[in-house]
Amino acid sequence: WDSTDVFEQYKCIINEAAMRMFHIEDIHAERLQFQRRMWTTSKTELDMSLNPPYEIVGIIKDFNTGHLSKSTLPMVFIYYERANPFSFLMGRYIPGKEKEAAAYLEELHREINGNADFKYSLLEENIARLYEKDKRVSNAYTLFTMLAIFISCLGLLALSLFDIQQRYREIALRKINGATRKDIMIMLLKKYLLLLLGSFLISVPLSCLAIHKYLETVAYKTTISWWLFALSGIAVTGISLLTLTLQVRKATRINPAKVFKSEV
């Protein structure tokens, strides 16, 4: 807008999202026709059926007005020169001087508006409130994930305890025939590593599908990187091996004589 613009004109500015939505390539060759007349003044007739098309005089870059999971809204701006009683004033304050800035604005507000209520908020706080729900959901996912890992470790510990105790005789025989602790540890862990590999191969496609379905509702999203799954697999394998280590090390230290003696 410039000094020649007035409220009683049929000119508008659009953003890039509106340009894409209306398939506009050259703004000088296109006009925007509103469904109904957007304004009347005392200088013009009040016939709302008069609704000329708007000339597009400029384009602005897209900017977000809400949650970043939503796409940028197509916007059309018209010139409005009168003060809006419901508008907000925005200002920037020196970091660390929030209280001083608020006190100054409150005093200025009182001088202009008397005892009218003075309310203000920080832009950072308003943006943070947009994502409060996301943080709660993230915390809930994290909590349930930790619980699931803990329960899985308990199940793995119980399974390994039962399985290894059933194989004490086999372990004793192998030790008698010269098997080292390393050989026995590899033998015992091999089964569980295969189970972990199988579960990983099953869970990765399911996780990709779930993430893809979730991201369909998000406008601005990141790509699904392979290293996320690799890191998850390494972490789960490490936790599982730590869970199994106690039982496996205990099994490698058994005395074959005591094992056979208890069976007699």
Backbone torsions as a table, in degrees:
resi	resn	phi	psi	omega
1	TRP	NA	154.5	175.4
2	ASP	-140.4	-170.6	-173.8
3	SER	-68.3	-14.6	-179.6
4	THR	-85.7	-10.7	-177.0
5	ASP	-78.0	144.5	176.9
6	VAL	-135.6	166.4	-179.5
7	PHE	-66.8	-37.3	-176.3
8	GLU	-84.1	68.3	178.8
9	GLN	-146.5	158.8	-179.7
10	TYR	-111.0	68.2	177.7
11	LYS	-131.5	148.3	-179.9
12	CYS	-147.0	161.3	173.0
13	ILE	-119.4	138.2	-179.6
14	ILE	-120.9	161.5	174.8
15	ASN	-96.5	174.9	-176.0
16	GLU	-64.2	-33.4	179.0
17	ALA	-64.2	-40.3	177.1
18	ALA	-66.4	-37.4	178.1
19	MET	-61.7	-41.2	178.2
20	ARG	-69.7	-39.3	-176.4
21	MET	-65.8	-40.3	-179.0
22	PHE	-88.7	2.9	178.9
23	HIS	55.7	47.8	-179.5
24	ILE	-93.7	126.0	177.1
25	GLU	-103.6	-38.1	178.9
26	ASP	-127.9	112.9	-176.1
27	ILE	-67.3	-24.0	-178.7
28	HIS	-76.7	-16.7	-179.4
29	ALA	-101.5	0.1	-176.2
30	GLU	-121.0	156.4	174.0
31	ARG	-131.4	151.3	176.7
32	LEU	-106.0	123.7	178.7
33	GLN	-102.7	112.6	178.1
34	PHE	-75.2	153.6	-179.8
35	GLN	-67.1	-34.0	177.3
36	ARG	-144.1	164.7	-179.8
37	ARG	-65.7	136.3	-172.5
38	MET	-92.6	-15.5	-174.6
39	TRP	-158.6	158.8	169.5
40	THR	-143.0	154.5	175.9
41	THR	-135.9	169.9	178.8
42	SER	-66.3	-19.2	-179.5
43	LYS	-83.8	-12.8	-177.8
44	THR	-118.5	160.9	176.6
45	GLU	-67.8	154.0	-176.3
46	LEU	-92.1	15.3	-179.4
47	ASP	-73.8	106.4	-176.9
48	MET	-73.3	-8.9	178.9
49	SER	-75.6	-18.9	175.8
50	LEU	-76.5	114.0	-173.8
51	ASN	-145.6	74.9	-180.0
52	PRO	-67.1	156.6	176.2
53	PRO	-71.2	157.8	-177.9
54	TYR	-97.1	137.8	172.4
55	GLU	-80.5	134.1	177.9
56	ILE	-90.1	115.2	-174.2
57	VAL	-107.2	-2.6	179.8
58	GLY	-174.4	163.2	178.2
59	ILE	-128.9	136.7	174.3
60	ILE	-115.8	156.5	178.8
61	LYS	-70.5	154.3	178.9
62	ASP	-66.1	144.4	172.5
63	PHE	-144.2	150.5	-175.9
64	ASN	-86.4	141.3	178.1
65	THR	-116.2	3.0	-178.5
66	GLY	-157.4	-150.0	-177.8
67	HIS	-62.1	137.6	-176.8
68	LEU	-72.1	-7.0	173.6
69	SER	-75.5	-15.2	179.9
70	LYS	-97.8	145.0	179.5
71	SER	-73.3	161.8	179.7
72	THR	-65.8	131.8	-179.0
73	LEU	-76.9	139.8	170.5
74	PRO	-64.4	133.5	-176.0
75	MET	-130.2	144.0	174.8
76	VAL	-127.3	129.6	-177.2
77	PHE	-115.6	134.4	172.6
78	ILE	-119.0	156.7	-175.6
79	TYR	-75.4	131.5	179.5
80	TYR	-138.2	112.6	-170.4
81	GLU	-96.7	-15.9	-178.0
82	ARG	-84.2	153.3	-179.2
83	ALA	-69.5	138.4	178.5
84	ASN	-101.3	117.7	-177.5
85	PRO	-65.8	-14.7	-178.3
86	PHE	-103.9	10.5	-179.0
87	SER	-81.8	165.8	-179.8
88	PHE	-117.0	144.0	172.7
89	LEU	-97.7	136.3	179.7
90	MET	-117.1	141.7	179.2
91	GLY	-144.4	161.5	178.4
92	ARG	-112.7	135.3	179.2
93	TYR	-117.5	158.0	178.3
94	ILE	-68.3	132.1	179.3
95	PRO	-52.9	131.0	-178.4
96	GLY	91.0	-5.3	-178.4
97	LYS	-113.2	29.9	-177.0
98	GLU	-62.1	-46.9	-177.2
99	LYS	-64.4	-41.0	179.0
100	GLU	-64.6	-41.3	179.2
101	ALA	-65.5	-42.8	179.1
102	ALA	-63.7	-40.2	179.0
103	ALA	-64.8	-41.6	178.9
104	TYR	-63.7	-45.2	-179.6
105	LEU	-66.0	-37.8	178.4
106	GLU	-63.9	-41.4	178.1
107	GLU	-64.9	-42.0	178.2
108	LEU	-64.3	-39.7	178.6
109	HIS	-63.8	-39.5	179.8
110	ARG	-67.0	-37.1	178.5
111	GLU	-65.0	-34.0	-176.2
112	ILE	-88.3	-41.3	-171.0
113	ASN	-112.7	6.3	179.4
114	GLY	72.6	-131.5	-176.7
115	ASN	-93.1	17.5	178.2
116	ALA	-62.1	148.6	-178.0
117	ASP	-62.5	136.2	176.5
118	PHE	-107.6	120.5	-179.2
119	LYS	-127.6	141.6	177.0
120	TYR	-149.4	160.7	176.2
121	SER	-147.2	157.3	178.1
122	LEU	-91.1	138.3	-179.8
123	LEU	-59.5	-38.2	178.6
124	GLU	-60.1	-39.7	179.5
125	GLU	-69.3	-39.2	178.7
126	ASN	-63.5	-40.8	178.3
127	ILE	-67.6	-39.7	179.5
128	ALA	-61.9	-36.4	179.6
129	ARG	-65.4	-28.1	177.8
130	LEU	-62.7	-28.2	-173.0
131	TYR	-111.4	14.5	177.7
132	GLU	-61.6	-43.9	-179.8
133	LYS	-62.8	-40.3	179.5
134	ASP	-63.2	-39.3	179.2
135	LYS	-66.5	-40.3	178.2
136	ARG	-64.6	-42.1	178.0
137	VAL	-63.8	-41.7	178.8
138	SER	-62.5	-43.2	178.7
139	ASN	-64.3	-38.4	178.9
140	ALA	-65.9	-42.9	177.7
141	TYR	-61.4	-42.8	-179.9
142	THR	-63.0	-43.8	180.0
143	LEU	-62.3	-48.5	-178.5
144	PHE	-68.5	-30.7	175.8
145	THR	-65.5	-43.9	178.4
146	MET	-64.2	-39.7	177.2
147	LEU	-64.3	-41.3	179.8
148	ALA	-63.9	-41.5	178.1
149	ILE	-64.8	-42.0	180.0
150	PHE	-63.3	-45.7	179.5
151	ILE	-64.9	-39.1	178.4
152	SER	-63.7	-39.0	178.4
153	CYS	-65.3	-39.1	176.4
154	LEU	-62.7	-43.7	178.0
155	GLY	-64.0	-40.9	178.5
156	LEU	-65.6	-38.1	178.1
157	LEU	-64.6	-43.5	179.4
158	ALA	-66.1	-41.3	179.5
159	LEU	-63.8	-44.4	-179.4
160	SER	-67.4	-36.6	178.7
161	LEU	-62.0	-45.2	-179.9
162	PHE	-68.3	-45.4	-175.3
163	ASP	-65.7	-45.0	-176.7
164	ILE	-69.1	-36.7	177.4
165	GLN	-63.4	-33.5	177.6
166	GLN	-71.4	-16.0	-176.7
167	ARG	-108.6	14.5	179.0
168	TYR	-58.2	-41.6	-178.7
169	ARG	-63.5	-43.1	178.2
170	GLU	-61.7	-42.3	-180.0
171	ILE	-64.4	-42.4	179.2
172	ALA	-61.5	-43.4	179.4
173	LEU	-63.6	-39.8	179.5
174	ARG	-66.1	-38.0	179.0
175	LYS	-67.5	-37.0	178.1
176	ILE	-63.7	-34.2	-178.3
177	ASN	-88.8	13.9	171.2
178	GLY	99.5	7.1	179.5
179	ALA	-69.1	136.5	178.3
180	THR	-87.6	171.3	177.4
181	ARG	-61.1	-36.5	179.0
182	LYS	-64.5	-41.7	179.0
183	ASP	-62.6	-42.9	-178.7
184	ILE	-68.4	-39.5	179.9
185	MET	-64.1	-42.9	178.4
186	ILE	-63.5	-40.9	-179.9
187	MET	-61.7	-44.0	-177.2
188	LEU	-73.2	-38.1	-177.1
189	LEU	-78.5	-21.9	-177.0
190	LYS	-59.4	-41.3	-179.1
191	LYS	-61.8	-45.1	-176.7
192	TYR	-74.2	-31.6	175.3
193	LEU	-65.4	-36.8	176.2
194	LEU	-66.6	-38.7	176.6
195	LEU	-64.2	-41.9	178.2
196	LEU	-63.8	-40.6	178.1
197	LEU	-62.9	-43.7	178.8
198	GLY	-62.8	-44.2	179.2
199	SER	-65.5	-34.5	178.3
200	PHE	-66.4	-43.2	179.5
201	LEU	-65.0	-29.4	178.3
202	ILE	-80.3	-39.8	-173.3
203	SER	-75.6	-30.8	-176.7
204	VAL	-62.8	-50.9	177.6
205	PRO	-61.8	-38.3	178.7
206	LEU	-65.5	-40.0	178.1
207	SER	-65.7	-42.7	178.1
208	CYS	-59.7	-42.7	179.5
209	LEU	-64.2	-44.5	-179.7
210	ALA	-64.0	-44.1	179.9
211	ILE	-64.9	-41.6	179.7
212	HIS	-62.6	-42.9	178.4
213	LYS	-63.9	-39.4	179.4
214	TYR	-66.5	-41.9	-176.4
215	LEU	-73.1	-12.5	177.0
216	GLU	-63.2	-25.7	-178.7
217	THR	-91.5	1.2	-176.2
218	VAL	-109.1	130.5	-177.9
219	ALA	-75.4	-47.0	-179.0
220	TYR	-108.7	113.8	-173.1
221	LYS	-140.2	157.7	178.1
222	THR	-93.2	167.8	176.7
223	THR	-83.6	156.0	177.8
224	ILE	-86.3	107.0	-176.2
225	SER	-86.9	145.9	-178.1
226	TRP	-67.0	-29.6	-175.4
227	TRP	-68.5	-21.3	176.1
228	LEU	-62.6	-42.7	179.6
229	PHE	-72.7	-37.5	177.6
230	ALA	-63.2	-43.6	179.3
231	LEU	-65.0	-40.2	177.7
232	SER	-63.4	-42.7	178.8
233	GLY	-62.6	-41.7	178.7
234	ILE	-64.6	-42.6	-178.9
235	ALA	-64.3	-46.1	-179.9
236	VAL	-64.7	-40.9	178.5
237	THR	-63.3	-42.2	178.9
238	GLY	-63.1	-44.1	179.1
239	ILE	-64.1	-40.8	-179.7
240	SER	-65.8	-42.1	179.3
241	LEU	-66.2	-36.8	176.3
242	LEU	-64.6	-36.6	178.1
243	THR	-66.6	-38.0	-176.9
244	LEU	-81.5	-21.9	-172.5
245	THR	-57.3	-41.9	-177.5
246	LEU	-58.9	-48.1	-179.2
247	GLN	-69.5	-38.8	-177.9
248	VAL	-68.0	-44.0	178.8
249	ARG	-64.2	-36.4	176.7
250	LYS	-64.2	-38.3	-179.3
251	ALA	-69.3	-34.7	-178.4
252	THR	-72.0	-14.9	-177.9
253	ARG	-99.2	5.4	-177.2
254	ILE	-67.6	151.1	177.4
255	ASN	-94.9	115.0	-178.9
256	PRO	-54.5	-36.0	-178.6
257	ALA	-62.0	-41.8	-179.3
258	LYS	-67.9	-35.2	-179.6
259	VAL	-63.7	-50.1	-178.2
260	PHE	-70.6	-33.4	179.1
261	LYS	-65.5	-36.9	-179.6
262	SER	-72.0	-18.0	179.5
263	GLU	-90.5	-13.3	-178.0
264	VAL	-75.6	NA	NA
